[in-house]
Structure formats: C-alpha cells, structure tokens
C-alpha cells in the first residue's frame, strides 16, 4: 500500500502512530501525566505543527491549520495561567 505524499515519518510525538500517550510515552492509567506535562506536550506538538506549516506542508489547508494552531496556542497559554 503506497503512503500518501503528505504522510511522512516526521509526525509529532503525540501522533496516533505512537503506541501510548502524547510524547510516545506509554502511560498506564495509574501513572497518568500531570496537567503541566500535558500542556508541555501540547506546546511541543503545536511547535511541530507550526514548523510544518512554515515549511510549506499541507498548502491547501494552510490558512485553516494556522488558525487552529493560533487557537491551540491561546488555549495552552490560558490553561498554563490557571495552573
């Protein structure tokens, strides 16, 4: 089966290709990550998305993805302020 040209191995650490939770860390239900750890991982994944968009990936959806990236950044900032 051929892979899609936009599907490359530079997926973010929390991608569905990983076996486990965000960051590729296989957390069990008893050792769930803290909120701060989740926010940190979301921030890393947001930066990965931003780098991909800046490099020209997914050009047909660039404006929509950039808007989602900005909203995600605001959400992460707001959640971090409340901690």
C-alpha positions, -999 to 999 in steps of 0.1 A, spaced: 0 0 0 15 33 -10 17 61 15 2 95 10 29 121 0 19 143 30 24 114 54 60 113 64 79 100 94 82 135 110 49 131 128 46 149 161 55 129 192 18 125 202 7 111 168 -15 81 165 15 62 151 30 60 186 19 33 209 9 52 240 0 87 251 14 120 238 51 121 235 52 84 228 53 77 265 31 46 272 14 59 304 -8 35 322 -40 45 339 -22 45 373 6 68 362 -12 94 341 7 126 333 2 158 352 -16 187 337 17 206 334 32 176 315 2 175 291 4 213 285 41 209 278 35 181 253 7 201 236 31 230 233 57 208 217 32 194 192 20 229 184 55 240 176 59 209 154 27 219 135 40 255 131 73 242 117 54 220 92 32 249 81 62 272 78 80 246 56 50 246 32 33 214 41 -4 210 36 -6 242 15 -43 237 6 -52 238 43 -25 262 55 -48 290 65 -72 268 84 -44 249 101 -26 281 110 -59 294 126 -62 262 146 -25 265 157 -31 300 170 -62 289 189 -43 260 204 -16 284 215 -41 306 232 -57 276 249 -24 264 261 -15 298 274 -48 302 292 -46 268 308 -10 275 319 -20 307 336 -47 289 355 -23 263 370 
